[in-house]
């Protein structure tokens, strides 16, 4: 009796009396018994008393109603003959049927019930088609060896298979080997512990081949979906779809019925009929080749360009005319400089941009009749711009022709009618009129030079008419990026080798002194050793050791000197290479075909010594050609020259 008169109630666990049933669906039967007795299904277990397997060849589905009434009888297969059923010809016949009936004894699990293979965490699972069944041994499983372990494992696995609706003794010929290996492992270990999970195939039916519906794949379309971290470029709307030779543009996948199978539950897996909804209704011209195989038809480009669709015909074109390239019209066009695509942009209105703000155009050739707007980029192998470039625009082409340039231009051969404080970087640059700006090239030619022009070349700068001042004309032999990179690399190599030469000199000095100081002692030891040898007396180990050490020091000094010689040669080679960077500077020229006006500067940058020489031509000076002259060995001056 408790303090308030209550008493503890003993929990009553309801049990099910052992019940024997015959069923084809053990899981369903356990659920029914649990429901009838108002208990949790997880509190029930069963003993497997008998397995009966039946087969028949039933073609009643293809017979008349009268014949269908005569159902084919089921034939019971003895357990010893079950594996003979595992025949592909029979099992892949849709009329073949198979079933199993299980006689089980259902009982309630109690605290006194000792599970089979207690401590071994086993589970049975199958793939999506139920054609492959796997045994999973969970990490942390512990099992002790007993003589009945193999039998208990087989019983436990079969019970789990039956619960999952998987047939027993069919499709599972490998199970006996799996159990044998587990038992052998446990027997060796006596008590086996699984530190990680294992998954083992224990049954395999006949995997079906999926039916293929027809499909039309437009490979040329850019259908890549951006992930959450990718910034979407809304200015790019694929106005034209560039393609390359031998690229697969379109592919028609032919419909194909799959191959039948049978799963480990014994069910026949009938493939569905393929759907045909994408048959080819278009045609192609000679620019696209159709290649047909039993599986598909591939439409392959025979040349570079962009794909076009007109009057139900796909073709590849290389030329396109547009009025304007802008965010509202075409969006950016990035076909690539090797695409063979040529674009002509017709907009000529001076208050509009032919290439709109922020647009990217990348093609093989482009002719722009109007202006290139702010932050626009034009990249091609050849480009002409009849209008002007904005100060923040960038144009890049091997061959480039610009009317009025205010932005940045890169190329090999560049021609500009009027440069208005823009930047030009090329190999050969011709400018009709320069009204301020920066020019970098191997050779520069300016027809009319106004003021505030900074021209830097590695070979030649030539001005035909000088109209302004405050100009700076510079000769720099390592102006171009490739030359600068080579020079910097060579400079780094020199510094590294110089450090190594310094170290070797120090080591040579150190060992030379050690050998010099130790020579008298060495000669004395050598004399004594010869005496011992002559008189057949055993030589003291300490004398032999010192003698060998001196010899090793001599060899090491010899190696150091050889290495020093190699490094000295390398240093000489790289130093000579440094000087070669400015070999042509003596041939470089700054030429003014006109008289000098106002204040201007001529500069020459030397590589070694790393100095910049400056010359200021006097206003009205008739001197036209200027070069670098070596007045004394290693000393240079900028002077007027004859040619």
C-alpha positions in Angstrom: 0.0 0.0 0.0 1.4 3.4 -0.9 1.3 6.6 1.1 -2.1 7.5 -0.4 -3.4 4.0 -0.6 -2.2 3.3 -4.2 -0.5 0.1 -5.1 2.1 -0.7 -7.9 0.6 -2.4 -10.9 2.5 -5.2 -12.5 2.8 -4.7 -16.3 1.1 -7.6 -18.1 2.7 -8.5 -21.3 0.2 -10.2 -23.6 1.5 -13.3 -25.4 0.4 -15.3 -28.5 0.1 -19.0 -28.1 2.3 -20.9 -30.6 0.2 -21.1 -33.8 1.0 -23.1 -36.9 -0.1 -21.7 -40.3 0.5 -22.2 -44.0 0.9 -19.1 -46.0 2.5 -17.6 -49.2 3.0 -14.2 -47.5 4.6 -14.5 -44.1 4.9 -10.8 -43.4 1.1 -10.4 -44.0 0.3 -13.4 -41.8 2.3 -12.0 -39.0 0.5 -8.7 -39.3 -2.9 -10.5 -39.2 -2.0 -12.5 -36.1 -0.6 -9.4 -34.3 -3.8 -7.5 -35.1 -6.1 -10.4 -34.0 -4.3 -10.7 -30.7 -3.8 -7.0 -30.2 0.0 -7.2 -29.9 2.9 -5.5 -31.7 4.1 -7.3 -34.7 7.7 -6.8 -33.6 6.9 -9.0 -30.6 6.3 -12.0 -32.9 8.8 -14.4 -34.5 8.3 -17.7 -36.2 10.0 -21.1 -36.8 10.2 -22.3 -40.4 8.7 -25.8 -40.5 8.4 -26.5 -44.2 8.9 -24.9 -47.6 6.8 -26.0 -50.6 7.6 -24.8 -54.1 5.3 -25.0 -57.1 5.7 -24.2 -60.7 3.5 -24.3 -63.9 3.6 -23.2 -67.5 0.4 -21.2 -67.8 -0.6 -19.9 -71.2 -4.3 -19.4 -70.4 -3.9 -15.7 -70.9 -3.5 -16.4 -74.7 -6.3 -19.0 -74.8 -10.0 -18.7 -75.3 -12.4 -18.4 -72.4 -13.4 -22.0 -72.7 -9.7 -23.2 -72.6 -9.0 -20.7 -69.8 -11.4 -22.6 -67.6 -9.0 -25.5 -67.7 -6.4 -24.0 -65.5 -2.9 -25.6 -65.6 -2.2 -27.5 -62.4 0.6 -26.4 -60.2 3.4 -29.0 -59.9 5.3 -29.3 -56.6 9.1 -29.4 -56.9 11.1 -31.4 -54.4 13.5 -29.3 -52.4 16.5 -31.1 -53.8 15.5 -30.1 -57.3 14.9 -26.4 -56.7 18.2 -25.2 -58.1 17.3 -26.9 -61.4 14.5 -24.4 -61.8 17.2 -21.7 -62.2 17.1 -22.0 -66.0 17.1 -18.9 -68.1 14.9 -20.3 -70.8 12.1 -21.2 -68.4 12.4 -18.3 -66.1 12.4 -15.7 -68.9 9.2 -17.3 -70.4 6.3 -15.0 -69.4 4.0 -18.0 -69.1 6.2 -19.7 -66.5 4.9 -19.2 -62.9 6.5 -20.0 -59.6 5.3 -19.7 -56.0 6.3 -20.9 -52.5 4.1 -21.8 -49.5 5.6 -21.7 -46.1 4.5 -23.7 -43.0 5.5 -21.6 -40.0 5.0 -21.7 -36.2 4.3 -18.2 -34.9 5.1 -17.4 -31.3 5.7 -14.4 -29.0 9.2 -13.3 -28.3 10.0 -13.3 -24.5 12.9 -12.1 -22.5 14.0 -15.7 -22.2 14.1 -16.1 -26.0 17.7 -16.3 -27.3 17.8 -14.9 -30.9 19.7 -16.9 -33.5 23.3 -15.6 -33.9 22.8 -13.1 -31.0 25.1 -10.2 -31.5 25.2 -10.4 -35.3 23.4 -7.5 -36.8 22.0 -9.0 -40.1 19.7 -7.4 -42.6 18.5 -8.5 -46.0 17.8 -6.0 -48.7 17.3 -5.8 -52.5 17.9 -3.4 -55.3 15.1 -1.4 -57.0 14.2 -4.3 -59.4 14.4 -6.9 -56.6 16.7 -8.8 -58.9 19.7 -8.6 -56.6 19.5 -9.5 -52.9 22.2 -8.5 -50.4 23.1 -9.6 -46.9 24.2 -6.7 -44.7 26.4 -7.3 -41.7 26.3 -4.2 -39.5 29.4 -2.6 -37.9 29.8 -3.6 -34.3 28.5 -7.1 -34.9 30.0 -9.8 -32.6 29.6 -13.5 -33.1 31.1 -16.5 -31.4 31.8 -19.8 -33.1 29.6 -22.8 -32.3 29.3 -26.0 -34.3 25.7 -25.0 -35.2 26.7 -21.5 -36.5 26.3 -22.4 -40.2 22.9 -23.9 -39.7 21.7 -21.0 -37.6 23.0 -18.5 -40.1 21.1 -20.2 -43.0 17.9 -20.4 -40.9 18.2 -16.7 -39.9 18.9 -15.5 -43.5 16.1 -17.6 -44.9 13.7 -16.2 -42.4 14.7 -12.6 -43.3 14.3 -13.4 -47.0 10.8 -14.9 -46.4 9.7 -11.9 -44.4 10.9 -9.7 -47.4 9.0 -11.9 -49.9 12.2 -13.3 -51.4 12.1 -16.9 -52.7 14.3 -19.5 -50.8 16.5 -22.1 -52.6 16.0 -20.3 -55.9 18.4 -17.7 -57.4 20.6 -18.1 -54.2 23.2 -20.8 -55.2 25.9 -18.6 -53.8 24.4 -18.5 -50.3 26.1 -21.7 -49.1 29.6 -20.3 -50.1 28.8 -17.0 -48.3 27.8 -18.8 -45.1 30.9 -21.1 -45.4 33.2 -18.1 -45.6 31.5 -16.3 -42.6 31.7 -19.6 -40.5 35.4 -20.1 -41.5 36.2 -16.5 -40.5 34.5 -16.8 -37.1 36.1 -20.2 -36.5 39.5 -18.8 -36.9 38.8 -15.8 -34.8 36.7 -17.8 -32.3 34.9 -14.5 -31.5 34.7 -12.3 -34.6 34.0 -8.6 -34.4 33.0 -6.6 -37.5 34.5 -3.1 -37.2 32.9 -1.9 -40.5 29.7 -2.9 -42.4 29.8 -5.5 -45.1 27.4 -6.1 -47.9 27.4 -9.5 -49.7 25.3 -10.6 -52.7 23.3 -13.7 -51.7 20.7 -14.0 -54.5 20.5 -12.9 -58.1 17.6 -13.1 -60.5 17.5 -11.9 -64.1 17.9 -8.1 -64.4 15.6 -6.7 -67.0 16.8 -4.2 -69.6 14.8 -1.0 -69.5 12.7 0.0 -72.4 14.0 3.1 -74.3 11.5 5.7 -75.4 12.4 7.7 -78.4 13.9 11.1 -77.7 15.2 14.1 -79.6 18.3 15.7 -78.0 19.3 19.2 -79.2 22.9 19.0 -78.2 23.8 22.4 -79.7 21.5 24.2 -77.2 23.1 25.3 -74.0 20.9 23.6 -71.5 23.3 23.5 -68.6 21.4 24.6 -65.5 23.3 27.0 -63.2 23.7 25.9 -59.6 23.0 28.1 -56.7 26.6 29.5 -56.6 26.7 30.4 -60.3 25.9 33.9 -61.3 23.5 34.0 -64.1 24.5 36.2 -67.1 21.2 37.7 -68.2 22.9 39.5 -71.1 23.7 36.2 -72.8 20.6 34.9 -74.6 22.2 32.7 -77.3 21.2 34.8 -80.2 23.2 32.5 -82.4 24.3 29.0 -81.5 27.9 28.5 -82.6 29.0 25.0 -83.6 32.3 23.4 -84.6 33.1 20.9 -87.3 32.4 17.2 -86.3 30.2 18.4 -83.4 27.1 16.3 -82.7 24.3 18.9 -83.1 21.1 16.8 -82.8 20.5 13.2 -81.8 17.4 11.1 -82.3 17.3 8.2 -79.9 15.3 5.3 -81.5 12.7 3.6 -79.5 13.7 0.1 -78.3 11.7 -2.4 -76.2 13.6 -3.7 -73.2 14.5 -7.2 -72.3 12.3 -9.2 -69.9 13.6 -10.3 -66.5 12.5 -12.2 -63.3 13.1 -10.9 -59.8 14.0 -12.9 -56.7 10.4 -12.9 -55.7 9.7 -15.1 -58.7 7.7 -12.3 -60.5 8.1 -12.0 -64.3 9.2 -8.5 -65.3 7.6 -7.6 -68.6 9.2 -4.6 -70.4 6.8 -1.9 -71.3 6.2 -0.9 -74.9 8.4 2.0 -76.0 6.7 5.4 -76.5 7.3 7.2 -79.8 6.6 10.9 -79.6 9.7 12.6 -81.1 10.0 11.3 -84.6 12.2 13.4 -86.9 10.2 15.8 -89.0 12.9 18.2 -90.1 15.6 17.9 -92.8 19.2 19.1 -93.1 21.3 20.4 -95.9 24.9 19.5 -97.0 26.4 21.4 -94.0 25.1 18.7 -91.7 25.7 15.0 -92.0 23.3 12.3 -90.7 24.9 9.2 -89.2 22.5 6.4 -88.5 23.1 3.4 -86.1 20.7 0.8 -84.7 20.4 2.9 -81.6 20.2 6.5 -82.9 20.6 9.0 -85.7 23.2 11.7 -85.1 23.3 15.0 -87.0 26.9 16.1 -87.2 28.3 19.5 -88.4 30.6 19.3 -91.4 32.0 22.8 -90.9 32.3 25.6 -88.3 29.7 28.3 -88.0 26.3 28.7 -86.3 23.2 26.6 -86.6 20.1 28.0 -88.3 16.6 26.7 -88.8 14.6 27.9 -91.7 11.7 26.4 -93.6 12.0 23.2 -91.5 15.7 22.8 -92.6 18.7 22.9 -90.3 21.8 24.4 -91.8 25.1 25.9 -90.7 25.9 29.5 -91.7 28.9 31.7 -91.1 27.6 35.2 -91.8 25.1 37.2 -89.9 23.8 40.7 -90.2 22.3 42.6 -87.2 21.2 46.1 -86.7 22.5 46.4 -83.1 24.0 44.1 -80.4 22.5 45.2 -77.1 20.8 43.8 -74.0 17.4 44.5 -75.5 18.1 43.0 -78.9 20.5 40.1 -79.2 22.3 40.0 -75.9 26.0 39.1 -75.9 27.3 36.9 -78.7 30.2 34.6 -77.8 30.8 32.2 -80.7 34.6 32.2 -80.2 37.4 33.4 -82.5 37.8 30.0 -84.1 34.1 29.6 -84.9 34.4 31.0 -88.5 31.4 33.3 -87.7 31.4 36.8 -89.2 29.1 39.5 -88.0 28.2 42.8 -89.6 26.6 45.4 -87.2 24.7 48.0 -89.2 23.7 50.6 -86.6 25.2 54.0 -87.6 23.2 56.5 -85.5 25.8 58.5 -83.6 23.7 58.8 -80.5 23.2 55.0 -80.3 25.8 52.3 -79.8 26.2 49.5 -82.4 27.6 47.4 -79.6 25.7 48.2 -76.5 26.8 48.8 -72.9 28.4 45.8 -71.2 28.0 43.5 -74.3 30.5 40.8 -75.1 31.0 39.9 -78.7 33.5 37.1 -79.6 33.5 35.9 -83.2 36.1 35.3 -86.0 35.4 38.5 -87.9 33.3 41.6 -87.2 32.5 44.8 -89.0 30.9 47.5 -86.9 29.5 50.5 -88.7 28.8 52.5 -85.6 30.1 52.9 -82.0 31.2 50.5 -79.3 29.6 51.4 -76.0 30.8 51.6 -72.4 32.2 48.4 -70.8 31.7 46.5 -74.0 34.2 43.9 -75.2 34.8 42.9 -78.8 37.2 39.9 -79.4 37.9 38.6 -82.9 40.7 37.7 -85.4 39.7 40.6 -87.6 37.7 43.7 -86.5 36.8 47.0 -88.1 35.0 49.8 -86.2 33.8 52.7 -88.4 32.5 54.7 -85.4 34.3 55.3 -82.1 35.1 53.2 -79.0 34.0 54.4 -75.5 36.7 55.1 -73.0 35.9 51.9 -71.0 35.4 49.6 -74.0 38.0 46.9 -74.9 38.7 45.6 -78.4 41.0 42.8 -79.2 41.9 41.4 -82.7 44.9 40.2 -84.6 44.0 42.7 -87.4 42.2 45.7 -86.1 41.0 48.9 -87.8 39.4 51.7 -85.7 38.1 55.1 -86.7 38.1 56.9 -83.4 39.6 55.2 -80.4 39.1 56.2 -76.8 39.2 52.8 -75.1 41.7 50.0 -74.9 42.8 48.0 -78.0 45.0 44.9 -78.3 46.2 43.2 -81.4 49.0 42.4 -83.9 48.4 44.8 -86.7 46.4 47.9 -85.5 45.4 50.9 -87.6 43.6 53.9 -86.0 42.4 57.0 -87.8 42.3 59.1 -84.6 43.5 58.2 -81.2 41.8 60.3 -78.4 43.6 59.5 -75.2 42.9 55.7 -75.6 45.4 52.9 -75.0 46.8 50.7 -77.8 48.9 47.6 -77.3 50.0 45.7 -80.4 52.9 44.5 -82.6 52.7 47.0 -85.4 50.6 50.2 -84.8 49.7 52.9 -87.4 47.9 56.0 -86.2 46.8 58.8 -88.6 46.3 61.4 -85.8 47.2 61.0 -82.1 45.5 63.4 -79.8 47.0 62.0 -76.5 47.0 58.4 -75.4 49.3 55.5 -74.7 50.8 53.3 -77.4 52.8 50.1 -76.9 54.2 48.1 -79.8 57.3 46.7 -81.6 56.9 49.4 -84.2 54.8 52.6 -84.1 54.1 55.0 -86.9 52.2 58.2 -86.3 51.2 60.5 -89.2 50.2 63.5 -87.1 51.3 63.7 -83.5 49.6 66.3 -81.3 50.3 66.5 -77.5 50.4 64.2 -74.5 51.2 61.1 -76.4 53.2 58.4 -74.6 54.6 56.0 -77.3 56.7 53.0 -76.2 58.3 50.6 -78.7 61.0 48.0 -78.8 62.2 48.7 -82.3 61.0 51.9 -84.0 58.9 55.0 -83.4 58.3 57.2 -86.4 56.4 60.5 -86.6 55.7 62.2 -89.9 54.3 65.5 -88.7 54.8 67.0 -85.2 52.1 69.4 -84.1 52.2 69.3 -80.3 54.4 68.9 -77.3 54.6 67.1 -73.9 55.1 63.8 -75.7 57.3 61.0 -74.5 58.8 58.5 -77.0 60.5 55.5 -75.3 62.5 52.6 -76.6 62.2 49.6 -74.3 63.7 46.2 -75.5 61.7 44.2 -73.1 58.4 45.9 -73.7 56.4 42.9 -74.7 55.1 40.5 -72.1 57.0 37.5 -73.5 60.3 39.3 -73.5 59.7 40.7 -70.0 58.8 37.2 -68.8 62.0 35.8 -70.3 64.1 38.6 -68.8 62.6 38.2 -65.3 63.1 34.4 -65.5 66.7 34.9 -66.6 67.3 37.5 -63.9 66.0 35.0 -61.3 68.3 32.3 -62.6 71.3 34.6 -62.3 70.5 35.5 -58.7 70.1 31.8 -57.8 73.4 30.8 -59.5 75.2 33.8 -58.0 74.1 32.6 -54.5 75.3 29.1 -55.3 78.7 30.3 -56.6 79.2 32.3 -53.4 78.4 29.3 -51.3 80.8 27.1 -53.3 83.6 29.6 -53.0 83.1 29.7 -49.3 83.2 25.9 -49.1 86.3 25.7 -51.3 88.1 28.2 -49.1 87.1 26.3 -46.0 88.3 22.9 -47.2 91.4 24.3 -48.8 92.5 25.7 -45.4 91.5 22.4 -43.7 93.7 20.4 -46.1 96.5 22.8 -45.9 96.6 22.8 -42.1 96.2 19.0 -42.0 98.8 18.2 -44.6 101.9 17.8 -42.2 99.9 15.5 -39.9 98.6 13.5 -42.9 102.1 13.0 -44.3 103.3 11.8 -40.9 100.4 9.3 -40.7 101.1 8.1 -44.2 104.8 7.6 -43.3 103.9 5.6 -40.2 101.3 3.5 -42.1 103.9 2.6 -44.7 106.3 1.6 -41.9 103.6 -0.7 -40.3 102.8 -2.3 -43.6 106.4 -2.9 -44.5 107.0 -4.6 -41.1 103.7 -6.6 -41.3 102.5 -4.9 -38.1 98.8 -4.3 -37.6 98.0 -0.7 -38.3 96.2 1.3 -35.5 92.5 1.9 -36.4 92.7 5.6 -35.4 95.6 6.1 -38.0 93.6 4.4 -40.7 90.5 6.4 -39.9 92.4 9.7 -40.1 94.1 8.7 -43.3 90.7 7.9 -44.9 89.1 11.2 -43.6 91.9 13.2 -45.3 91.4 11.4 -48.5 87.6 12.0 -48.4 88.3 15.7 -47.8 90.5 15.8 -50.9 87.8 14.2 -53.0 85.1 16.6 -51.6 87.3 19.6 -52.5 87.8 18.2 -56.0 84.0 17.8 -56.4 83.4 21.4 -55.1 85.8 22.8 -57.6 84.2 20.9 -60.4 80.7 22.1 -59.4 82.0 25.7 -59.1 83.3 25.5 -62.6 79.9 24.3 -63.9 78.1 27.0 -62.1 80.6 29.7 -63.3 79.9 28.6 -66.9 76.1 28.7 -66.3 76.5 32.2 -64.8 78.4 33.4 -67.8 75.8 31.9 -70.2 72.8 33.6 -68.4 74.7 36.9 -68.1 75.3 36.8 -71.9 71.6 36.1 -72.3 70.7 39.2 -70.3 72.9 41.3 -72.5 71.2 39.7 -75.6 67.9 41.3 -74.5 69.3 44.7 -75.4 71.4 43.6 -78.4 68.9 45.3 -80.7 68.6 48.5 -78.7 71.5 50.0 -80.7 69.5 49.4 -83.9 66.3 50.9 -82.4 65.3 54.4 -83.7 63.0 57.3 -82.8 62.3 59.3 -86.0 60.6 62.6 -86.4 60.3 63.6 -90.1 59.2 67.1 -89.1 60.8 69.8 -86.9 60.5 69.5 -83.1 57.8 71.6 -81.5 57.6 72.5 -77.8 58.8 70.2 -75.0 59.3 66.5 -75.9 61.4 63.6 -74.5 63.1 60.7 -76.0 64.0 57.8 -73.7 66.0 54.6 -74.0 65.7 51.9 -71.3 68.8 49.8 -70.9 68.7 46.3 -69.5 72.3 46.2 -68.1 73.0 48.5 -66.5 69.4 49.0 -65.6 69.1 52.7 -66.4 66.9 55.0 -68.4 68.6 57.6 -70.6 66.6 60.8 -71.4 67.1 63.2 -74.4 65.2 66.4 -74.9 65.3 67.6 -78.4 65.5 71.4 -78.6 62.5 73.1 -80.1 63.0 73.8 -83.8 65.8 71.2 -83.9 66.2 69.8 -87.4 67.6 66.4 -86.1 65.3 63.7 -87.3 66.7 60.3 -86.4 67.8 59.4 -82.8 69.5 56.2 -81.6 71.6 54.9 -78.7 75.4 55.3 -79.2 78.1 53.6 -77.0 80.5 56.4 -76.4 82.8 54.3 -74.2 82.7 50.7 -73.2 79.6 50.2 -71.1 78.6 53.9 -71.4 75.8 55.0 -73.7 74.2 58.2 -74.9 71.1 59.2 -77.0 72.4 61.0 -80.1 71.2 62.1 -83.5 72.3 59.5 -86.1 72.3 59.4 -89.8 70.1 56.3 -90.3 
